[in-house]
Structure formats: C-alpha cells, structure tokens
Amino acid sequence: MAKKNNSKVNPLLVVGAIAGAAAVAAAAKKIKDNKDKKESFISFSENFSENGERQAYFIGGGLASLAGAAYLIRDCNFKGENIHIIEGLHILGGSNDGAGNAESGFICRGGRMLNEETYENFWELFNTIPSIDMPGMSVTEEILNFDKLHPTHAQARLIDKNGNKINVKSMGFNNSDRLALGKLMMMPEEKLDDLTIEDWFRHTPHFFTTNFWYMWQTTFAFQKWSSLFEFKRYMERMIFEFSRIETLEGVTRTPYNQYESVILPIKEYLSKHNVDFSINATVTDIDFKPGEGITATAIHITNEDGEKIIELKEDDLCIMTNGCMTDNATLGDFNTAPEYKTERPMSGELWERVAKKKMGLGNPIPFFSNPDKTNWESFTVTCKGNKLLKLIEQFSGNIPGSGALMTFRDSSWLMSIVVAAQPHFKNQPMDTTIFWGYGLYTDRVGDYVKKPMKDCTGEEILIELLHHLHFEDKIDEIMETVVNVIPCMMPYIDSQFQPRKMTDRPKVVPEGSTNFAMISQFVEIPEDMVFTEEYSVRAARIAVYTLLNIKHKEIAPVTPYKKDPKVMMKALKKSYS
C-alpha cells in the first residue's frame, strides 16, 4: 500500500431547484427583474452623501460580514476604505471554506446546499456581485446556470447494511406520525421553549424509523435532541420541497466549493472598493455607553502587535458576528485523527462577555456548552485518477454532481457522502478527483473499524466507508490511488440547533441600539431557518438597513409557501405515499 502524505491542509419538506423549461424561464425573469432594480437603484444612490465619512466595523470575516459590507457600499454610499472587517483567523469566509492541493489533498469542512426558491436575499445580493470566471455575468447567474446544467436527482439516497438501495418514494409515516407533524405545524413558537424534536415525538417513536427522518436528519444534520424551534422552521420554510424530498432535486450547487464560488467573488468586489480587511486580529471586548440604550463606544483588539482599542464615534457602526459554528474545528490526515477541542469557542466567549453588559443581547450558554451533542465530523478524500468515483457512480447510478447526498442508514456513525461535479477546486488537476462525507455519531464504535469515529485516522474512516459500499475486495487497489483523507472534527457545528428559549437568540438590532447589531446563525429572524447562506445574508441586510434607516430598498420577505394551497396539497399527498 502506498504511503500517504500526512501534511495537514487547512407540513413537510427539503431543498429544491427548478426543473423544466417553465422554471428556467422564471429564473431568467427573476435575474432580469433584479438587474432592472439594480440599474434603477444605482442612479438613485449616486445622489446620496450623508455617510461619506462614517466608519463601519464588522467583527468576524464570514459571509454575513462580507454581505453587510457589500450592502453598505451598494445601498448606503459608504466609502470602502471606511469599512473594516476584523477576522481572528488567517483567512476570510467563516464556515464557507475550501482549500488544499493535489499533492497534500483537498479539504471541505462541509458543503452548503443552496436553494433557488428560498434564498431570496442571497440571490438578490449576488446578482450584483460580478462573477470572477464568467465575464459579464453575476454570481447568481453563474450559479443558476451551472445548476441547470448539473441537475440533481438522487438515485441512491438511502443504503441499507447489505448495500441495497432503499425505496424512498414512501416517507414511511403512520397516522400517529402525520398527526404529530400536523399539530406541530399549527403550534405557536412561543410554546416551544427548550423542547427537542424527541420531546415532541415521544408518543410516536416510530417517526424516527421513517425514511423521511433519515433523509431529513442527514440532509440538514438534525439530531433527535435538536431544537423543536428549528425543526418547525425548516418544515414551514421548506414545505415547497417536501414532495420531492427523496431525490434532492431542490439542491442548488455552486460550480466549485463555496469559498471559491461565493466568498472569493464578494471579497474581490469589496477589495475593488478598498474595504479594509484585518485578519489574524481577535476582538476581545466591546465597550458600551453607560445608561439606557445600546451604543458601542470602543472595540478591543489583540493581534501580533499586541493590544489596541478602536474608539468609535457616535455615528460609527459596530456589527458583530455573535457565534460561529465552525469554531474549534481541527484537521487530521491519513495517519492522524483530528484533535477534539471542547473549550468554549472564541466567538462564544466574546458573545458571553458582551451579553453581560446590556439587556437584550441573548445568551450563548445553550449553544456553546454541550459539544458532545453539537459535534460531527466530516472527511475529504483526494484520489489520483477516478477509480473510486467510478465505482461509486456504478454503485449509485449517479454521475458526480447529480446525486447530492448518499446515506448509509445502518451505519453506526450514520455516514453520508457527497460526490460533487469535478473539478470541485480551481487548482484541481484533471487527473485528480475528490469527494467528501460526514458522520453524525462520532462517539460510536464503527461497524468495521472498531473505534469511535472521532478517534479514527483518515485511513480508518475511508476503510469504514469502503466496507459500507461493499468494496471489500477492491480496498487495496483503491488505497493505491488515495492521496490523502483529511478528517475534520467540528465540536460546535450543530450548535445553532441546540434547544433554547425564544430569548436566547438576540434580535439583529437589539431594542434601544443606536449603532450596534449582531449577525450570525445565532440571531433571531422570524420565520427564517438557520444553517443557511440566506440566514447570514438576510441578517446582514437587516442590520445595515435598520441601523441606517434605509427606506428606498426593501429586505426580501420570507416566501410564504406554507400558505400556498397547491404546495400544501402536494405535501399532504406525499405524506401518505
């Protein structure tokens, strides 16, 4: 067996894309409408000057902060040099990542499944961000065009322990399951404080054996102990997709990994406007004006030069990422298991410190105190040639990029894999292939490798997977093609799904705030669902428009599919399949 390079590199539902000519036409109209709005706005914005010398500070360099900076430039006439994005890591992008090379292996900590119908603000914003690779085209146009050319139709969504494809056309509900789901759809959120999904379905445990639960759980990384708030939000927000949940046709894929397809274009847009990026700079505290109200007055920073304080003028803006789900993530390699770092994450510590100073800033404790319930582990496999990908294609019936998610239902780790269209990285050679996967139960002993997943090397994780694929007789020849398998342990990746009270997530702009906002997957946005790109962009837009009292542009509302009788009828019919 070849020695591997061990260099480390840093009601009812699911996600939907449009199929058919009518839908393509609708998408084209949407893009045209956005262009018309963009053009009419630009002429309006040029006459606007009151924000000329105002400064804006974003704490955290993820998608929400980048989107907020873009809104300030596009809609509020901010000078780019007056916008400052402060990031504690060496790279921007937050949880939207992708890195590596053909020699040491590539790494995706995860993948973001976009959705055309429900990402209202995401598509609107990125329709004004130019594509890097397609001159004259926006990022929105680039992604949607790519998606139309690479439609998703999973043919092997669930696999049993014998390697058989499970027939998932039936959701598998009984009447008790249906009644419990229907009752939840009608239940006011105010009555769901601290409840888990398991609490709600305790009278019908059969629910957790259904095809629906296995597909829903692994598509979005829910657990039985996840918040009932979030489960209900997803049900209502994604009801449009329930009737085709088993094929994952609703998944909208990016041409490359999300760092290169989403983060790089918006970063380039901001760079051209001279936005100030301060990386490797950690914000340790924020000061507020004494007394009533919330006015940020200073930001404390630590970097390689030591500590410093940024004093804020009264009309300067301070917009803080109050939590990051990939904090404390660690990488392993072919020969090494990743470290499991369970201490309170950097973003959670800052949030806790700030929340103690003023009322209405939320409570990080429910989200960042139980890593044994919020962790899962991903892994990225890099191979020379396409031997393994071809075997997976023959097994599943899906070419790379068309199958979305394949889950091994009886796996003790509850493993799933995603084979994206190749190449998935811009620097990925034609003779190199990659795919990634993850396991939700990292503390359980494997079915073939008798160790908990979190203690396994990349090699051991791949061997476990190959046994679930029933490629036992080909393991040696497959291993000869493997460049690296890089596991990634993420202790807080599911933290936004933790049971909580309604008040534990702060409003984007807290009551009484004059210049301070919070943006992340841990703020409260009525009706919308966390763990999505849309949530980050929507939070940023709310923060900017609210603090600056923007009236000439509107935040795109949550599309009310749950009120559409046709959509609801399709979902109801599917529940009886």
WOSUL-V313760 format. One record per residue. N is the residue number from 1. PHI is phi in whole degrees, -180 to 180 (none if undefined). OMEGA is omega as a letter, one per 30 degrees, with the letter a starting at -180 (NA if undefined). D_LAST is the distance of its C-alpha to the last C-alpha in Angstrom with 2 decimals. Layout:
N_PHI_OMEGA_D_LAST, N_PHI_OMEGA_D_LAST
//
This chain:
1_none_a_47.82, 2_-69_l_48.69, 3_-76_a_49.72, 4_-92_l_47.37, 5_-70_a_48.58, 6_-106_l_48.05, 7_-68_l_48.90, 8_-91_l_46.63, 9_-121_l_45.19, 10_-69_NA_44.55, 11_none_l_13.86, 12_171_b_12.55, 13_176_k_13.80, 14_149_a_16.04, 15_-65_a_19.02, 16_-134_l_19.27, 17_-114_a_21.76, 18_-90_l_22.41, 19_-120_l_21.72, 20_100_a_23.72, 21_-64_a_27.15, 22_-62_a_26.51, 23_-69_l_25.32, 24_-60_l_28.32, 25_-62_l_30.56, 26_-64_l_29.20, 27_-63_l_29.89, 28_-62_l_33.34, 29_-64_l_34.05, 30_-59_l_33.10, 31_-63_l_35.58, 32_-63_l_38.22, 33_-60_l_37.90, 34_-64_l_38.34, 35_-63_a_41.37, 36_-61_l_42.90, 37_-64_a_42.51, 38_-61_a_43.98, 39_-64_a_46.98, 40_-68_a_47.74, 41_-73_a_47.53, 42_-56_a_49.82, 43_-65_l_52.64, 44_-69_a_52.19, 45_-65_a_52.16, 46_-65_a_55.40, 47_-94_a_57.33, 48_-109_a_56.20, 49_-138_a_58.49, 50_-68_a_58.45, 51_-98_a_56.54, 52_-54_a_59.05, 53_-113_l_60.37, 54_-68_l_57.65, 55_-106_l_56.21, 56_-130_a_52.60, 57_-119_l_51.66, 58_-105_l_48.17, 59_-99_a_47.76, 60_106_a_45.35, 61_-112_l_44.69, 62_-84_a_40.92, 63_-58_a_38.84, 64_-61_l_39.30, 65_-66_l_43.09, 66_-64_l_43.22, 67_-65_l_41.13, 68_-60_l_43.40, 69_-64_l_46.45, 70_-64_l_45.11, 71_-64_l_44.54, 72_-61_l_48.10, 73_-72_a_49.53, 74_-73_a_47.45, 75_-112_a_47.32, 76_-128_l_50.19, 77_59_l_53.09, 78_-78_l_53.50, 79_-76_a_55.69, 80_-58_a_53.91, 81_-69_l_56.83, 82_-95_l_56.36, 83_-109_a_52.82, 84_-123_l_52.71, 85_-112_a_49.71, 86_-108_a_50.56, 87_-126_a_48.55, 88_-76_l_49.36, 89_-91_a_48.09, 90_-88_a_49.70, 91_-147_l_46.96, 92_-85_l_44.94, 93_120_l_41.17, 94_58_a_40.06, 95_-88_l_36.69, 96_-92_a_36.31, 97_-132_l_38.17, 98_172_a_38.84, 99_-156_l_42.08, 100_116_a_43.90, 101_-155_a_45.41, 102_-71_a_45.29, 103_-82_a_48.04, 104_-100_a_46.75, 105_106_l_43.02, 106_-99_l_40.65, 107_-141_l_38.74, 108_-122_l_35.60, 109_-67_l_35.02, 110_-174_l_31.53, 111_-136_a_29.76, 112_-100_l_28.74, 113_-85_l_25.47, 114_-76_a_26.47, 115_-144_a_24.27, 116_-69_a_25.57, 117_-77_a_24.07, 118_-114_l_24.98, 119_-100_a_28.27, 120_-61_a_30.39, 121_-79_l_33.73, 122_-59_a_33.39, 123_-67_l_33.18, 124_-64_l_35.94, 125_-64_a_38.27, 126_-75_l_37.79, 127_-74_l_38.33, 128_-109_l_41.91, 129_-104_a_42.26, 130_-67_l_43.62, 131_-67_l_42.05, 132_-80_a_44.39, 133_-95_a_43.50, 134_-120_a_42.90, 135_-55_l_46.00, 136_80_a_45.47, 137_-119_l_41.77, 138_-84_l_40.19, 139_-64_l_37.96, 140_-59_l_35.04, 141_-61_a_35.70, 142_-61_a_36.15, 143_-67_a_32.84, 144_-66_l_30.76, 145_-64_l_32.61, 146_-60_a_32.03, 147_-64_l_28.31, 148_-65_a_28.09, 149_-84_a_29.94, 150_-131_a_27.77, 151_-66_l_24.12, 152_-98_l_21.51, 153_-156_a_18.67, 154_-62_l_18.07, 155_-110_l_17.70, 156_-143_a_18.35, 157_-70_l_16.71, 158_-126_l_16.86, 159_-121_l_19.56, 160_-90_a_20.34, 161_-66_l_23.95, 162_-92_l_24.66, 163_83_l_23.92, 164_-94_l_20.74, 165_-73_a_17.98, 166_-85_l_14.77, 167_-73_a_11.63, 168_-109_l_9.73, 169_-66_l_7.03, 170_-94_l_4.78, 171_-74_l_6.32, 172_84_a_7.52, 173_-74_l_8.36, 174_-105_a_10.36, 175_-64_l_11.95, 176_-65_l_14.86, 177_-62_a_13.09, 178_-62_l_11.59, 179_-64_l_15.10, 180_-64_l_16.89, 181_-65_l_15.18, 182_-62_l_15.87, 183_-64_l_19.37, 184_-63_a_20.06, 185_-60_a_19.35, 186_-95_a_22.03, 187_-79_l_24.46, 188_-63_a_27.64, 189_-61_a_28.37, 190_-60_a_31.83, 191_-98_a_30.50, 192_-112_a_28.88, 193_-51_l_32.12, 194_65_a_32.08, 195_-82_l_28.68, 196_-103_l_26.44, 197_-61_a_22.68, 198_-64_l_23.46, 199_-58_a_25.51, 200_-69_a_22.69, 201_-100_a_20.20, 202_-64_l_23.05, 203_-87_l_21.93, 204_-140_a_18.49, 205_-60_l_19.35, 206_-56_a_16.16, 207_-51_a_14.73, 208_-80_l_16.99, 209_-108_a_15.59, 210_-80_l_12.02, 211_-57_l_11.21, 212_-57_a_11.02, 213_-62_a_14.51, 214_-62_l_16.05, 215_-72_a_15.14, 216_-66_a_16.15, 217_-59_a_19.18, 218_-83_l_20.57, 219_-68_a_20.04, 220_-114_l_22.08, 221_69_l_23.95, 222_-75_l_22.93, 223_-125_l_24.07, 224_-58_a_23.47, 225_-91_l_26.90, 226_-72_a_26.30, 227_-65_l_26.96, 228_-68_l_24.55, 229_-51_a_26.19, 230_-69_l_24.97, 231_-62_l_21.40, 232_-64_l_21.26, 233_-60_l_23.07, 234_-63_l_20.69, 235_-59_a_17.68, 236_-74_a_19.66, 237_-72_a_21.31, 238_-108_a_18.35, 239_-59_l_15.79, 240_-57_a_16.44, 241_-97_a_14.92, 242_-60_a_11.67, 243_-69_l_9.74, 244_-131_a_11.53, 245_-61_a_12.08, 246_-73_a_11.65, 247_-103_a_14.52, 248_56_l_16.76, 249_-63_a_17.94, 250_-79_a_19.20, 251_-73_l_21.86, 252_-104_a_25.31, 253_-99_l_27.87, 254_-89_a_31.64, 255_-58_l_34.06, 256_-125_l_35.57, 257_-59_a_35.12, 258_-69_l_35.03, 259_-65_a_38.69, 260_-79_a_39.89, 261_-89_a_37.40, 262_-117_a_37.42, 263_-71_a_40.30, 264_-60_l_43.05, 265_-63_a_42.83, 266_-72_l_43.01, 267_-64_l_45.75, 268_-64_l_47.70, 269_-58_a_47.38, 270_-69_l_48.74, 271_-62_l_51.46, 272_-66_l_52.72, 273_-97_l_53.20, 274_66_l_55.12, 275_-64_a_52.80, 276_-90_l_54.26, 277_-105_l_52.15, 278_-114_l_53.50, 279_-97_a_51.78, 280_56_l_52.74, 281_-126_a_53.64, 282_-103_l_52.21, 283_-82_a_52.22, 284_-105_a_53.34, 285_-167_l_53.79, 286_-133_l_53.88, 287_-96_l_56.60, 288_-127_l_56.19, 289_-65_l_58.76, 290_-63_l_59.87, 291_94_a_59.16, 292_-70_l_56.46, 293_81_a_53.83, 294_-129_l_52.47, 295_-132_l_54.58, 296_-72_a_54.53, 297_-117_a_58.11, 298_-160_l_58.05, 299_-122_l_55.90, 300_-96_a_57.08, 301_-129_l_56.49, 302_-121_l_57.33, 303_-142_a_57.71, 304_-63_l_60.00, 305_-92_l_62.95, 306_110_a_62.42, 307_-103_l_61.48, 308_-150_a_61.79, 309_-123_l_60.94, 310_-98_l_59.78, 311_-83_a_61.19, 312_-101_l_59.08, 313_-77_a_60.63, 314_-62_a_59.34, 315_-100_l_57.31, 316_-71_a_55.90, 317_-107_l_52.19, 318_-129_a_50.68, 319_-122_a_46.93, 320_-113_l_45.64, 321_-79_a_42.62, 322_-94_l_42.15, 323_178_l_39.93, 324_-134_a_38.73, 325_-72_l_35.79, 326_-101_l_37.48, 327_-57_l_40.79, 328_69_l_42.24, 329_-66_l_40.21, 330_-132_a_42.15, 331_-111_l_42.10, 332_-112_l_42.87, 333_-157_a_43.37, 334_-57_a_43.25, 335_-107_a_45.76, 336_-136_l_45.22, 337_-81_l_42.58, 338_-70_l_42.31, 339_-71_l_44.06, 340_-107_a_42.05, 341_-100_a_43.68, 342_-105_l_42.68, 343_-66_l_45.39, 344_-57_a_44.64, 345_-72_a_43.90, 346_-56_a_46.37, 347_-68_l_44.26, 348_-66_l_43.41, 349_-64_l_47.12, 350_-64_l_48.13, 351_-59_a_45.51, 352_-63_a_46.73, 353_-63_a_50.33, 354_-70_a_49.73, 355_-64_l_47.58, 356_-74_a_50.50, 357_-89_a_52.75, 358_-141_l_50.99, 359_-71_l_48.58, 360_88_a_45.17, 361_-102_l_44.67, 362_81_a_41.84, 363_-145_a_41.67, 364_-77_a_40.85, 365_-57_a_41.03, 366_-61_a_37.36, 367_-89_a_36.35, 368_-119_a_39.13, 369_-123_a_40.05, 370_-141_a_37.51, 371_-60_l_37.14, 372_-65_l_35.80, 373_-106_a_32.59, 374_-111_a_32.59, 375_-92_l_33.39, 376_-152_a_31.60, 377_-129_l_33.10, 378_-106_l_32.57, 379_-153_l_34.42, 380_-119_a_35.46, 381_-106_l_36.45, 382_-113_a_39.12, 383_-127_l_40.04, 384_-87_a_42.77, 385_82_a_41.23, 386_-123_a_37.60, 387_-56_a_37.43, 388_-68_l_34.79, 389_-63_l_32.68, 390_-66_l_32.84, 391_-64_l_31.71, 392_-66_l_28.71, 393_-62_l_27.92, 394_-65_a_28.15, 395_-67_a_25.99, 396_-92_a_23.16, 397_84_l_23.45, 398_-115_l_24.05, 399_-74_l_27.50, 400_-53_l_28.86, 401_96_a_27.42, 402_-109_a_24.18, 403_-106_a_22.04, 404_56_a_22.24, 405_-120_l_21.45, 406_-119_a_21.20, 407_-114_l_20.86, 408_-94_a_22.27, 409_-56_a_20.04, 410_-96_l_22.69, 411_-65_l_25.64, 412_-66_l_27.84, 413_-88_a_28.45, 414_50_a_24.78, 415_-80_l_26.03, 416_-138_l_24.48, 417_-133_l_26.27, 418_-129_l_26.47, 419_-110_a_28.40, 420_-78_l_29.60, 421_-60_a_31.28, 422_-101_f_34.85, 423_-78_l_37.31, 424_-99_l_35.88, 425_-131_a_39.42, 426_-66_l_42.20, 427_-97_a_44.68, 428_-87_a_42.45, 429_-65_a_44.33, 430_-63_a_42.80, 431_-94_a_43.30, 432_-124_l_41.43, 433_-127_l_37.68, 434_-139_l_35.78, 435_-152_l_32.38, 436_-134_l_31.46, 437_-157_l_29.19, 438_-159_l_29.06, 439_-127_a_28.54, 440_-89_a_27.52, 441_-113_a_29.35, 442_-80_a_32.89, 443_-93_a_34.64, 444_-93_l_32.95, 445_-72_a_34.71, 446_-65_l_33.24, 447_-77_a_31.92, 448_-120_l_34.64, 449_-95_a_37.02, 450_-84_l_38.04, 451_-146_l_38.49, 452_-61_a_36.54, 453_-56_a_35.16, 454_-66_l_37.48, 455_-98_a_40.46, 456_-92_l_39.55, 457_-76_l_41.28, 458_-60_l_39.55, 459_-60_a_40.37, 460_-66_l_38.77, 461_-64_l_35.52, 462_-66_l_35.37, 463_-61_l_36.18, 464_-59_l_33.33, 465_-63_a_30.94, 466_-63_l_32.43, 467_-69_l_31.87, 468_-68_l_28.15, 469_-82_a_28.11, 470_60_l_30.13, 471_-102_a_32.99, 472_-54_a_35.55, 473_-78_a_37.87, 474_-118_a_38.08, 475_-58_a_38.72, 476_-62_a_42.43, 477_-70_l_42.19, 478_-66_a_39.44, 479_-61_l_41.56, 480_-65_a_44.49, 481_-95_a_42.67, 482_-81_l_41.67, 483_-84_l_43.78, 484_-167_l_42.38, 485_-128_a_39.40, 486_-110_l_39.70, 487_-81_l_37.78, 488_-133_l_37.59, 489_-90_a_37.39, 490_-125_a_36.30, 491_-64_a_37.05, 492_-122_a_35.83, 493_-66_l_33.00, 494_-103_a_30.48, 495_-64_a_33.15, 496_-70_l_31.71, 497_-95_a_28.69, 498_-67_l_31.03, 499_-56_a_30.90, 500_-158_l_33.46, 501_-90_l_34.99, 502_-57_a_34.57, 503_-82_a_38.24, 504_-71_l_38.05, 505_-97_l_37.09, 506_-76_l_39.95, 507_-67_l_39.74, 508_-56_l_40.42, 509_-112_a_43.73, 510_-63_l_44.77, 511_-56_l_46.56, 512_86_a_50.22, 513_-77_l_49.91, 514_-106_a_52.35, 515_-149_a_51.71, 516_-121_l_49.16, 517_-144_l_45.39, 518_-124_a_42.75, 519_-136_l_40.05, 520_170_l_37.45, 521_-84_a_34.02, 522_-118_l_35.71, 523_-105_a_36.61, 524_-100_l_34.84, 525_-124_a_33.29, 526_-53_l_31.39, 527_77_a_27.72, 528_-91_a_27.81, 529_-117_l_26.40, 530_-74_l_28.67, 531_67_l_28.63, 532_-137_l_28.61, 533_-64_a_31.35, 534_-60_a_30.79, 535_-62_l_31.73, 536_-64_a_35.00, 537_-68_l_35.92, 538_-61_l_35.05, 539_-60_l_37.15, 540_-62_a_40.02, 541_-67_l_39.96, 542_-61_a_39.95, 543_-60_a_42.85, 544_-67_a_44.98, 545_-67_a_44.46, 546_-73_a_45.02, 547_-64_a_48.11, 548_-102_l_49.67, 549_55_a_48.63, 550_-74_a_47.19, 551_-115_a_46.64, 552_-84_l_46.64, 553_-130_a_43.30, 554_-114_l_40.01, 555_-76_a_37.38, 556_-62_a_34.09, 557_-74_l_31.87, 558_-65_a_28.36, 559_-68_a_26.12, 560_-84_a_24.41, 561_-61_a_20.89, 562_-69_l_19.74, 563_-101_a_21.89, 564_-89_a_20.49, 565_-58_a_18.65, 566_-66_l_16.94, 567_-63_a_15.71, 568_-66_l_14.56, 569_-66_l_12.76, 570_-63_a_10.79, 571_-65_l_10.02, 572_-62_l_9.17, 573_-62_l_6.74, 574_-64_a_5.12, 575_-66_l_5.61, 576_-101_l_3.80, 577_-74_NA_0.00
//
